[in-house]
Amino acid sequence: MRHIVSRMRAFSTQIRQDSHVVVYVTRDIGRQNTLLGPSKQFPFPGDVSSKLAFDLANEEMKTQPKLDVPSVSVGEILEKSTNNVKRSPSNPGDQFSAKGIELTASECPRLLKKDLKELFPGIDLSQRDICVMNLTQKTDTDMSAWSTEMEIERMQLTSAFIESATAICDALHRLGYWADFIDPSSGRPYLGKFTNATLFETDDRYRSLGFKITDLGCCKILEHALWGTNAFVGTIFTDAPLRSAAVGEILDKVNAE
């Protein structure tokens, strides 16, 4: 999970910016520091410029590439997005068995979506298409049977998930989307307002997300299709479209080898 955290930290600071940047220059701008060399816009003594020099400097500034813009094209991102949406839920064994980490994205099931108004009070999500991302990691211990080792591992995975999910939500917020995630320790939204409604990973509603929930009488357990009860699940909600470039890019970042 540590490499996920590091990748998402980098992703949250390198998120694609599609809007144009407009810079306003005021008339009372300070004199050019001569220790740094002459200004390209005002190359003559006394901060004087000719129209040709001024226009050439402006043109050069306009043509300089932004260093923080990823080199990947929008078409490539969209292609990755489509491929990830298709491959993630279908056959997780081929893609994730070696590294034990899986991030899937799916449209929010109707059964779960009708309860979102209680889970996220103050936010009207009824008219939005909600995407659910589940970050699952294969565990060393069986999560269905309590032990000291299981409790320690669960605490570590909870902390790592919160850090990764915070970075993912921050990246989505930068793009103008709403996003929040469920704190595995409380079952409540981590970023949103307090609510009495909860969503734990053993909730029956997780069946609609592709997990098996077994009622043992004394408790319920979650089973992953590939890893059984050796799985830890964290859930993120967003109104970013399932097949959007943002969701596809996040899937690629986390699922990358």
Backbone as CSV, one residue per row, in Angstrom:
resi,resn,N_x,N_y,N_z,CA_x,CA_y,CA_z,C_x,C_y,C_z
1,MET,0.829,-1.213,0.000,0.000,0.000,0.000,0.860,1.258,0.000
2,ARG,2.113,1.157,0.470,2.968,2.340,0.515,3.215,2.913,-0.865
3,HIS,3.413,2.015,-1.880,3.681,2.529,-3.216,2.439,3.176,-3.814
4,ILE,1.247,2.755,-3.372,0.024,3.429,-3.807,0.000,4.847,-3.264
5,VAL,0.340,4.982,-1.961,0.339,6.302,-1.332,1.292,7.234,-2.042
6,SER,2.515,6.746,-2.349,3.501,7.598,-3.017,3.042,7.978,-4.408
7,ARG,2.412,7.035,-5.153,1.934,7.349,-6.498,0.809,8.369,-6.464
8,MET,-0.099,8.233,-5.479,-1.220,9.148,-5.417,-0.805,10.513,-4.917
9,ARG,0.237,10.570,-4.057,0.768,11.873,-3.662,1.258,12.622,-4.885
10,ALA,2.006,11.909,-5.729,2.526,12.541,-6.943,1.394,12.906,-7.879
11,PHE,0.395,12.027,-7.979,-0.720,12.273,-8.889,-1.518,13.496,-8.470
12,SER,-1.696,13.691,-7.139,-2.500,14.812,-6.671,-1.848,16.140,-6.960
13,THR,-0.527,16.146,-7.178,0.169,17.393,-7.492,0.440,17.539,-8.976
14,GLN,0.169,16.478,-9.761,0.425,16.522,-11.189,-0.848,16.374,-12.004
15,ILE,-1.991,16.638,-11.367,-3.257,16.391,-12.043,-3.388,17.293,-13.255
16,ARG,-4.024,16.759,-14.297,-4.174,17.475,-15.560,-4.959,18.758,-15.362
17,GLN,-4.471,19.837,-15.960,-5.163,21.116,-15.952,-5.585,21.443,-17.374
18,ASP,-6.898,21.520,-17.627,-7.404,21.762,-18.968,-7.730,23.230,-19.231
19,SER,-7.866,24.035,-18.165,-8.254,25.424,-18.357,-7.053,26.276,-18.715
20,HIS,-7.299,27.382,-19.442,-6.242,28.292,-19.828,-5.855,29.172,-18.641
21,VAL,-4.586,29.511,-18.573,-4.079,30.368,-17.515,-3.988,31.783,-18.037
22,VAL,-4.590,32.731,-17.317,-4.565,34.134,-17.712,-3.758,34.903,-16.687
23,VAL,-2.753,35.638,-17.133,-1.881,36.404,-16.250,-2.126,37.876,-16.487
24,TYR,-2.378,38.623,-15.419,-2.588,40.061,-15.517,-1.348,40.776,-14.998
25,VAL,-0.801,41.695,-15.788,0.386,42.456,-15.409,-0.026,43.891,-15.162
26,THR,0.253,44.403,-13.971,-0.125,45.773,-13.635,0.929,46.748,-14.116
27,ARG,0.549,48.037,-14.199,1.457,49.057,-14.695,2.544,49.388,-13.678
28,ASP,2.269,49.178,-12.411,3.236,49.566,-11.390,4.169,48.421,-11.031
29,ILE,4.467,47.548,-11.996,5.380,46.444,-11.750,6.769,46.987,-11.426
30,GLY,7.476,46.329,-10.484,8.770,46.830,-10.031,9.825,46.755,-11.112
31,ARG,10.912,47.501,-10.903,11.998,47.499,-11.871,12.657,46.131,-11.925
32,GLN,13.164,45.789,-13.101,13.866,44.530,-13.290,15.154,44.530,-12.482
33,ASN,15.396,43.460,-11.738,16.642,43.320,-10.986,17.782,43.086,-11.972
34,THR,18.723,44.030,-12.065,19.796,43.933,-13.056,20.751,42.800,-12.762
35,LEU,20.765,42.299,-11.509,21.641,41.169,-11.189,21.189,39.908,-11.907
36,LEU,19.938,39.876,-12.295,19.399,38.713,-13.002,19.485,38.872,-14.511
37,GLY,20.085,39.964,-14.966,20.180,40.204,-16.396,19.035,41.066,-16.873
38,PRO,19.121,41.597,-18.074,18.073,42.467,-18.606,16.793,41.706,-18.894
39,SER,15.671,42.391,-18.732,14.379,41.799,-19.061,14.245,41.674,-20.566
40,LYS,13.685,40.563,-21.042,13.481,40.387,-22.480,12.420,41.349,-23.003
41,GLN,11.488,41.755,-22.128,10.456,42.693,-22.548,10.954,44.139,-22.536
42,PHE,11.896,44.447,-21.607,12.433,45.812,-21.487,13.964,45.740,-21.492
43,PRO,14.589,45.494,-22.643,16.030,45.217,-22.713,16.918,46.453,-22.620
44,PHE,16.360,47.648,-22.792,17.190,48.845,-22.835,17.271,49.510,-21.461
45,PRO,18.338,50.299,-21.211,18.484,51.000,-19.924,17.248,51.823,-19.599
46,GLY,16.911,51.814,-18.295,15.727,52.555,-17.877,14.442,51.798,-18.109
47,ASP,14.556,50.483,-18.289,13.383,49.633,-18.548,12.593,50.124,-19.756
48,VAL,13.314,50.426,-20.834,12.710,50.893,-22.076,12.717,49.755,-23.082
49,SER,11.675,49.682,-23.894,11.567,48.607,-24.873,11.034,49.149,-26.186
50,SER,11.413,48.467,-27.254,10.804,48.747,-28.551,9.603,47.831,-28.720
51,LYS,8.701,48.199,-29.597,7.508,47.383,-29.825,7.879,45.991,-30.313
52,LEU,8.905,45.887,-31.151,9.327,44.596,-31.683,9.834,43.689,-30.573
53,ALA,10.699,44.226,-29.689,11.237,43.419,-28.591,10.132,42.976,-27.643
54,PHE,9.192,43.886,-27.369,8.094,43.563,-26.461,7.211,42.459,-27.034
55,ASP,6.893,42.577,-28.333,6.041,41.572,-28.975,6.733,40.220,-29.067
56,LEU,8.045,40.216,-29.362,8.789,38.959,-29.454,8.852,38.267,-28.101
57,ALA,9.052,39.048,-27.034,9.113,38.464,-25.690,7.772,37.856,-25.305
58,ASN,6.689,38.564,-25.622,5.357,38.030,-25.328,5.081,36.753,-26.102
59,GLU,5.505,36.736,-27.377,5.292,35.555,-28.212,6.079,34.369,-27.685
60,GLU,7.300,34.630,-27.206,8.133,33.557,-26.652,7.512,32.992,-25.387
61,MET,6.951,33.884,-24.558,6.310,33.431,-23.328,5.084,32.578,-23.629
62,LYS,4.347,32.947,-24.686,3.144,32.190,-25.037,3.475,30.795,-25.549
63,THR,4.621,30.665,-26.224,4.960,29.385,-26.850,5.725,28.460,-25.926
64,GLN,6.138,28.950,-24.743,6.867,28.083,-23.821,5.930,27.028,-23.260
65,PRO,6.318,25.748,-23.285,5.442,24.691,-22.778,5.365,24.718,-21.263
66,LYS,4.220,24.306,-20.727,4.074,24.189,-19.285,4.784,22.926,-18.823
67,LEU,5.627,23.078,-17.812,6.430,21.945,-17.366,5.615,20.951,-16.559
68,ASP,4.494,21.407,-15.991,3.742,20.520,-15.115,2.603,19.807,-15.820
69,VAL,2.485,19.947,-17.112,1.420,19.270,-17.859,1.912,17.909,-18.328
70,PRO,1.210,16.816,-18.003,1.645,15.492,-18.435,1.757,15.410,-19.946
71,SER,2.714,14.597,-20.408,2.936,14.472,-21.843,1.897,13.585,-22.515
72,VAL,1.166,12.789,-21.749,0.185,11.890,-22.332,-0.962,12.696,-22.937
73,SER,-1.470,12.240,-24.067,-2.539,12.956,-24.750,-3.886,12.594,-24.146
74,VAL,-4.884,13.448,-24.413,-6.237,13.186,-23.921,-6.768,11.885,-24.501
75,GLY,-6.470,11.633,-25.770,-6.917,10.394,-26.394,-6.374,9.164,-25.696
76,GLU,-5.099,9.222,-25.304,-4.496,8.083,-24.605,-5.148,7.879,-23.248
77,ILE,-5.446,8.990,-22.550,-6.087,8.879,-21.244,-7.471,8.262,-21.378
78,LEU,-8.229,8.717,-22.378,-9.562,8.170,-22.587,-9.507,6.693,-22.937
79,GLU,-8.496,6.302,-23.725,-8.337,4.895,-24.083,-8.028,4.067,-22.846
80,LYS,-7.139,4.596,-21.999,-6.816,3.904,-20.754,-8.054,3.797,-19.876
81,SER,-8.831,4.880,-19.822,-10.039,4.886,-19.010,-10.991,3.789,-19.444
82,THR,-11.233,3.684,-20.746,-12.141,2.657,-21.263,-11.621,1.262,-20.968
83,ASN,-10.318,1.050,-21.168,-9.739,-0.266,-20.919,-9.851,-0.651,-19.460
84,ASN,-9.613,0.293,-18.546,-9.678,-0.002,-17.127,-11.093,-0.317,-16.690
85,VAL,-12.055,0.453,-17.182,-13.435,0.193,-16.796,-13.860,-1.190,-17.241
86,LYS,-13.386,-1.628,-18.399,-13.772,-2.939,-18.912,-13.050,-4.067,-18.190
87,ARG,-11.780,-3.860,-17.866,-11.014,-4.992,-17.365,-11.096,-5.162,-15.852
88,SER,-11.329,-4.080,-15.108,-11.246,-4.180,-13.662,-12.256,-5.145,-13.056
89,PRO,-13.567,-5.043,-13.371,-14.507,-5.939,-12.725,-14.518,-7.343,-13.314
90,SER,-14.005,-7.544,-14.513,-14.236,-8.788,-15.233,-13.351,-9.938,-14.780
91,ASN,-12.048,-9.729,-14.724,-11.142,-10.816,-14.396,-9.991,-10.308,-13.541
92,PRO,-10.234,-10.065,-12.247,-9.203,-9.494,-11.405,-8.016,-10.408,-11.210
93,GLY,-8.182,-11.697,-11.402,-7.087,-12.622,-11.174,-5.891,-12.362,-12.054
94,ASP,-6.124,-12.097,-13.348,-5.025,-11.867,-14.275,-4.268,-10.592,-13.967
95,GLN,-4.977,-9.581,-13.455,-4.393,-8.258,-13.340,-3.731,-8.004,-11.993
96,PHE,-4.247,-8.619,-10.911,-3.828,-8.181,-9.597,-3.285,-9.287,-8.687
97,SER,-3.293,-10.539,-9.123,-2.891,-11.622,-8.237,-1.441,-11.504,-7.814
98,ALA,-0.587,-10.958,-8.673,0.837,-10.885,-8.367,1.131,-9.862,-7.289
99,LYS,0.459,-8.722,-7.303,0.790,-7.655,-6.365,-0.208,-7.531,-5.221
100,GLY,-1.375,-8.162,-5.321,-2.316,-8.161,-4.210,-3.020,-6.849,-3.981
101,ILE,-3.144,-6.005,-5.003,-3.844,-4.726,-4.886,-4.793,-4.578,-6.067
102,GLU,-6.000,-4.092,-5.789,-7.003,-3.948,-6.839,-7.804,-2.671,-6.624
103,LEU,-7.902,-1.859,-7.662,-8.804,-0.711,-7.644,-9.797,-0.883,-8.781
104,THR,-11.074,-0.961,-8.448,-12.122,-1.087,-9.458,-13.054,0.115,-9.379
105,ALA,-13.687,0.412,-10.481,-14.658,1.507,-10.540,-15.931,1.004,-11.195
106,SER,-17.069,1.415,-10.666,-18.357,0.997,-11.224,-19.397,2.070,-10.933
107,GLU,-20.474,2.040,-11.693,-21.575,2.952,-11.417,-22.231,2.561,-10.097
108,CYS,-22.646,3.560,-9.345,-23.262,3.289,-8.047,-24.578,2.540,-8.242
109,PRO,-24.724,1.355,-7.629,-25.969,0.592,-7.768,-27.162,1.373,-7.216
110,ARG,-28.323,1.126,-7.780,-29.529,1.854,-7.379,-29.829,1.659,-5.897
111,LEU,-29.628,0.435,-5.390,-29.905,0.141,-3.987,-29.053,0.999,-3.064
112,LEU,-27.819,1.232,-3.445,-26.914,2.023,-2.624,-27.126,3.517,-2.835
113,LYS,-27.414,3.917,-4.066,-27.538,5.343,-4.374,-28.683,6.000,-3.612
114,LYS,-29.773,5.269,-3.389,-30.916,5.872,-2.703,-30.605,6.178,-1.240
115,ASP,-29.539,5.586,-0.709,-29.157,5.826,0.682,-28.068,6.889,0.824
116,LEU,-27.587,7.424,-0.300,-26.482,8.380,-0.232,-26.883,9.691,0.434
117,LYS,-28.168,10.067,0.341,-28.597,11.327,0.957,-28.451,11.281,2.475
118,GLU,-28.544,10.083,3.060,-28.342,9.937,4.498,-26.861,9.793,4.828
119,LEU,-26.127,9.186,3.915,-24.699,8.979,4.151,-23.908,10.273,3.961
120,PHE,-24.367,11.117,3.028,-23.704,12.400,2.758,-24.725,13.529,2.895
121,PRO,-25.096,13.900,4.125,-26.123,14.929,4.334,-25.666,16.289,3.812
122,GLY,-26.624,17.039,3.276,-26.315,18.373,2.776,-25.850,18.402,1.341
123,ILE,-25.705,17.229,0.714,-25.265,17.155,-0.680,-26.324,16.407,-1.484
124,ASP,-26.874,17.063,-2.489,-27.902,16.437,-3.324,-27.230,15.660,-4.453
125,LEU,-27.227,14.352,-4.317,-26.599,13.485,-5.311,-27.628,12.742,-6.154
126,SER,-28.902,13.058,-5.964,-29.959,12.303,-6.639,-29.927,12.469,-8.152
127,GLN,-29.487,13.636,-8.632,-29.476,13.896,-10.069,-28.087,13.713,-10.683
128,ARG,-27.156,13.175,-9.933,-25.797,12.986,-10.437,-25.521,11.501,-10.682
129,ASP,-24.674,11.239,-11.651,-24.201,9.874,-11.880,-23.013,9.635,-10.960
130,ILE,-23.191,8.758,-9.988,-22.167,8.525,-8.980,-21.323,7.313,-9.352
131,CYS,-20.025,7.481,-9.223,-19.065,6.404,-9.465,-18.526,5.919,-8.125
132,VAL,-18.448,4.611,-7.960,-17.918,4.011,-6.734,-16.594,3.330,-7.050
133,MET,-15.553,3.699,-6.315,-14.247,3.059,-6.470,-13.924,2.268,-5.209
134,ASN,-13.615,0.997,-5.384,-13.237,0.135,-4.265,-11.758,-0.207,-4.352
135,LEU,-11.024,0.175,-3.325,-9.603,-0.138,-3.237,-9.446,-1.336,-2.305
136,THR,-9.062,-2.473,-2.862,-8.965,-3.719,-2.109,-7.527,-4.195,-2.067
137,GLN,-7.094,-4.644,-0.899,-5.755,-5.199,-0.772,-5.814,-6.582,-0.130
138,LYS,-5.050,-7.483,-0.691,-4.953,-8.822,-0.109,-4.197,-8.731,1.206
139,THR,-4.731,-9.374,2.241,-4.135,-9.293,3.572,-3.361,-10.564,3.908
140,ASP,-2.452,-10.430,4.854,-1.697,-11.592,5.325,-2.521,-12.432,6.291
141,THR,-3.399,-11.767,7.033,-4.217,-12.469,8.021,-5.658,-12.577,7.539
142,ASP,-6.379,-13.539,8.102,-7.788,-13.736,7.776,-8.608,-12.670,8.496
143,MET,-9.310,-11.824,7.732,-10.076,-10.733,8.324,-11.367,-11.198,8.989
144,SER,-11.728,-12.471,8.826,-12.970,-12.969,9.422,-12.766,-13.505,10.832
145,ALA,-11.522,-13.694,11.243,-11.218,-14.238,12.568,-10.325,-13.264,13.323
146,TRP,-10.782,-12.823,14.502,-10.016,-11.831,15.248,-8.741,-12.443,15.804
147,SER,-7.683,-11.662,15.726,-6.409,-12.009,16.350,-5.626,-10.719,16.505
148,THR,-4.599,-10.750,17.329,-3.774,-9.556,17.514,-3.129,-9.140,16.207
149,GLU,-2.664,-10.138,15.448,-2.024,-9.849,14.158,-3.018,-9.215,13.186
150,MET,-4.258,-9.745,13.183,-5.280,-9.186,12.302,-5.599,-7.748,12.675
151,GLU,-5.713,-7.473,13.953,-6.045,-6.125,14.410,-4.952,-5.127,14.036
152,ILE,-3.701,-5.527,14.198,-2.580,-4.647,13.846,-2.561,-4.382,12.343
153,GLU,-2.742,-5.452,11.556,-2.728,-5.281,10.102,-3.889,-4.402,9.645
154,ARG,-5.043,-4.580,10.251,-6.204,-3.773,9.862,-5.967,-2.292,10.162
155,MET,-5.353,-1.999,11.302,-5.054,-0.610,11.649,-4.078,0.001,10.644
156,GLN,-3.083,-0.773,10.249,-2.109,-0.281,9.276,-2.762,-0.028,7.917
157,LEU,-3.621,-0.956,7.488,-4.282,-0.812,6.193,-5.293,0.334,6.203
158,THR,-5.948,0.544,7.341,-6.878,1.668,7.463,-6.151,2.992,7.299
159,SER,-5.014,3.118,7.978,-4.220,4.347,7.881,-3.731,4.582,6.459
160,ALA,-3.255,3.525,5.805,-2.753,3.652,4.436,-3.879,3.992,3.467
161,PHE,-5.054,3.381,3.671,-6.183,3.679,2.789,-6.619,5.132,2.922
162,ILE,-6.698,5.629,4.150,-7.116,7.019,4.366,-6.165,7.977,3.666
163,GLU,-4.869,7.693,3.738,-3.890,8.564,3.085,-4.042,8.511,1.564
164,SER,-4.225,7.311,1.018,-4.385,7.166,-0.430,-5.700,7.776,-0.905
165,ALA,-6.785,7.516,-0.178,-8.097,8.031,-0.569,-8.142,9.552,-0.484
166,THR,-7.450,10.122,0.503,-7.389,11.579,0.613,-6.712,12.176,-0.612
167,ALA,-5.628,11.539,-1.077,-4.924,12.023,-2.267,-5.801,11.901,-3.512
168,ILE,-6.548,10.792,-3.624,-7.435,10.603,-4.770,-8.541,11.654,-4.775
169,CYS,-9.160,11.880,-3.618,-10.229,12.878,-3.530,-9.696,14.277,-3.805
170,ASP,-8.488,14.567,-3.324,-7.889,15.880,-3.580,-7.696,16.090,-5.077
171,ALA,-7.248,15.050,-5.769,-7.059,15.151,-7.220,-8.387,15.402,-7.929
172,LEU,-9.443,14.722,-7.495,-10.759,14.913,-8.105,-11.323,16.296,-7.791
173,HIS,-11.069,16.778,-6.575,-11.531,18.120,-6.210,-10.871,19.178,-7.085
174,ARG,-9.601,18.988,-7.403,-8.884,19.944,-8.242,-9.497,20.037,-9.640
175,LEU,-10.122,18.958,-10.061,-10.767,18.936,-11.377,-12.224,19.389,-11.319
176,GLY,-12.675,19.780,-10.135,-14.031,20.299,-9.999,-15.081,19.261,-9.661
177,TYR,-14.657,18.036,-9.337,-15.612,16.985,-8.984,-15.803,16.915,-7.471
178,TRP,-16.954,16.399,-7.077,-17.170,16.069,-5.669,-16.622,14.669,-5.423
179,ALA,-16.025,14.455,-4.258,-15.503,13.128,-3.908,-15.369,13.026,-2.395
180,ASP,-15.664,11.866,-1.871,-15.510,11.578,-0.443,-15.319,10.078,-0.301
181,PHE,-14.855,9.653,0.849,-14.650,8.219,1.060,-15.089,7.827,2.459
182,ILE,-15.294,6.537,2.637,-15.771,6.006,3.906,-14.586,5.625,4.789
183,ASP,-14.583,6.142,6.005,-13.562,5.769,6.982,-13.852,4.337,7.434
184,PRO,-12.964,3.380,7.148,-13.242,1.985,7.508,-13.434,1.769,9.008
185,SER,-12.867,2.637,9.833,-12.961,2.442,11.279,-14.301,2.896,11.850
186,SER,-14.986,3.817,11.165,-16.259,4.337,11.675,-17.436,4.048,10.754
187,GLY,-17.164,3.770,9.475,-18.235,3.551,8.515,-18.892,4.829,8.045
188,ARG,-18.310,5.985,8.415,-18.889,7.282,8.063,-17.985,8.026,7.083
189,PRO,-18.546,9.018,6.376,-17.721,9.810,5.458,-16.563,10.466,6.191
190,TYR,-15.413,10.476,5.557,-14.216,11.030,6.184,-14.146,12.544,6.016
191,LEU,-14.576,13.052,4.873,-14.451,14.478,4.580,-15.744,15.252,4.815
192,GLY,-16.871,14.588,4.743,-18.162,15.257,4.828,-18.647,15.479,6.247
193,LYS,-19.901,15.940,6.343,-20.512,16.226,7.631,-20.779,14.930,8.397
194,PHE,-20.863,15.067,9.728,-21.169,13.908,10.561,-22.584,13.428,10.266
195,THR,-22.747,12.127,10.285,-24.052,11.515,10.069,-24.171,10.256,10.912
196,ASN,-25.384,9.915,11.268,-25.611,8.670,12.000,-25.612,7.464,11.069
197,ALA,-25.758,7.716,9.774,-25.747,6.625,8.790,-24.324,6.086,8.636
198,THR,-24.202,4.792,8.446,-22.890,4.160,8.296,-22.897,3.183,7.125
199,LEU,-21.695,2.881,6.657,-21.527,1.891,5.587,-20.232,1.131,5.850
200,PHE,-20.354,0.009,6.546,-19.195,-0.845,6.797,-19.053,-1.858,5.665
201,GLU,-17.845,-2.426,5.544,-17.596,-3.326,4.417,-18.360,-4.639,4.516
202,THR,-18.955,-4.918,5.666,-19.761,-6.133,5.799,-21.249,-5.853,5.591
203,ASP,-21.570,-4.630,5.176,-22.962,-4.267,4.900,-23.467,-5.055,3.693
204,ASP,-24.741,-5.447,3.741,-25.323,-6.215,2.638,-25.259,-5.475,1.310
205,ARG,-25.183,-4.138,1.354,-25.141,-3.356,0.121,-23.856,-3.587,-0.674
206,TYR,-22.842,-4.159,-0.029,-21.607,-4.466,-0.754,-21.788,-5.626,-1.726
207,ARG,-22.865,-6.376,-1.580,-23.144,-7.438,-2.553,-23.318,-6.848,-3.949
208,SER,-23.940,-5.678,-4.017,-24.173,-5.048,-5.318,-22.896,-4.472,-5.915
209,LEU,-21.797,-4.482,-5.138,-20.507,-3.994,-5.624,-19.564,-5.137,-5.991
210,GLY,-20.085,-6.362,-5.982,-19.288,-7.500,-6.431,-18.658,-8.326,-5.336
211,PHE,-19.005,-8.066,-4.078,-18.450,-8.833,-2.968,-19.500,-9.799,-2.421
212,LYS,-19.017,-10.843,-1.775,-19.909,-11.806,-1.138,-19.958,-11.508,0.354
213,ILE,-21.160,-11.355,0.894,-21.350,-11.103,2.320,-22.006,-12.333,2.938
214,THR,-21.332,-12.924,3.916,-21.831,-14.129,4.576,-22.206,-13.810,6.011
215,ASP,-23.415,-14.185,6.404,-23.895,-13.967,7.769,-23.628,-15.228,8.588
216,LEU,-22.745,-15.109,9.577,-22.393,-16.254,10.418,-23.242,-16.331,11.674
217,GLY,-24.204,-15.437,11.804,-25.028,-15.414,13.005,-24.503,-14.407,14.006
218,CYS,-23.263,-14.614,14.442,-22.651,-13.690,15.397,-22.097,-12.453,14.707
219,CYS,-21.797,-12.575,13.430,-21.227,-11.458,12.674,-21.346,-11.740,11.177
220,LYS,-21.025,-10.732,10.386,-20.991,-10.872,8.937,-19.555,-10.718,8.454
221,ILE,-19.228,-11.425,7.384,-17.883,-11.336,6.830,-17.964,-11.029,5.336
222,LEU,-16.965,-10.330,4.863,-16.866,-10.005,3.437,-15.886,-10.952,2.770
223,GLU,-16.240,-11.402,1.576,-15.354,-12.269,0.807,-15.101,-11.671,-0.567
224,HIS,-13.832,-11.618,-0.922,-13.418,-11.142,-2.241,-13.464,-12.311,-3.220
225,ALA,-13.746,-12.025,-4.484,-13.874,-13.089,-5.484,-12.596,-13.891,-5.635
226,LEU,-11.452,-13.261,-5.418,-10.171,-13.933,-5.612,-9.491,-14.303,-4.306
227,TRP,-9.553,-13.410,-3.317,-8.784,-13.588,-2.083,-9.617,-14.044,-0.893
228,GLY,-10.905,-14.258,-1.092,-11.744,-14.732,-0.002,-11.811,-13.731,1.140
229,THR,-11.611,-14.228,2.373,-11.678,-13.356,3.550,-10.343,-12.708,3.867
230,ASN,-9.334,-12.955,3.056,-8.041,-12.270,3.210,-8.045,-11.002,2.353
231,ALA,-8.956,-10.102,2.672,-9.105,-8.886,1.872,-9.551,-7.730,2.749
232,PHE,-9.004,-6.546,2.465,-9.385,-5.307,3.140,-9.895,-4.336,2.081
233,VAL,-11.093,-3.785,2.293,-11.744,-2.952,1.281,-11.971,-1.540,1.805
234,GLY,-11.664,-0.563,0.963,-11.976,0.833,1.244,-12.743,1.406,0.064
235,THR,-13.718,2.272,0.329,-14.626,2.742,-0.715,-14.607,4.257,-0.862
236,ILE,-14.563,4.705,-2.128,-14.560,6.125,-2.483,-15.767,6.406,-3.373
237,PHE,-16.449,7.513,-3.118,-17.576,7.952,-3.938,-17.214,9.256,-4.644
238,THR,-17.629,9.408,-5.892,-17.384,10.640,-6.635,-18.444,10.820,-7.716
239,ASP,-18.669,12.089,-8.101,-19.577,12.340,-9.221,-18.819,12.469,-10.536
240,ALA,-17.527,12.136,-10.525,-16.781,12.053,-11.785,-17.338,10.884,-12.594
241,PRO,-17.658,11.081,-13.862,-18.230,9.999,-14.671,-17.320,8.773,-14.715
242,LEU,-17.935,7.614,-14.765,-17.188,6.356,-14.763,-16.155,6.293,-15.873
243,ARG,-16.532,6.764,-17.058,-15.627,6.693,-18.205,-14.910,8.017,-18.475
244,SER,-14.793,8.839,-17.448,-14.091,10.111,-17.598,-12.585,9.885,-17.579
245,ALA,-11.857,10.867,-18.099,-10.396,10.791,-18.089,-9.863,10.756,-16.665
246,ALA,-10.521,11.469,-15.751,-10.051,11.533,-14.367,-10.085,10.161,-13.707
247,VAL,-11.215,9.466,-13.824,-11.338,8.133,-13.220,-10.376,7.156,-13.880
248,GLY,-10.280,7.207,-15.200,-9.365,6.310,-15.903,-7.923,6.528,-15.505
249,GLU,-7.530,7.793,-15.324,-6.147,8.096,-14.963,-5.834,7.611,-13.552
250,ILE,-6.806,7.738,-12.638,-6.614,7.249,-11.274,-6.481,5.733,-11.265
251,LEU,-7.326,5.041,-12.025,-7.227,3.584,-12.121,-5.850,3.165,-12.615
252,ASP,-5.349,3.863,-13.623,-4.033,3.532,-14.170,-2.926,3.779,-13.156
253,LYS,-3.021,4.886,-12.416,-1.982,5.224,-11.446,-1.885,4.166,-10.354
254,VAL,-3.035,3.734,-9.840,-3.036,2.780,-8.734,-2.743,1.362,-9.204
255,ASN,-3.292,0.985,-10.349,-3.134,-0.381,-10.837,-1.840,-0.605,-11.603
256,ALA,-1.043,0.455,-11.783,0.224,0.309,-12.503,1.154,-0.606,-11.730
257,GLU,1.944,-1.325,-12.487,2.902,-2.229,-11.852,3.978,-1.435,-11.131
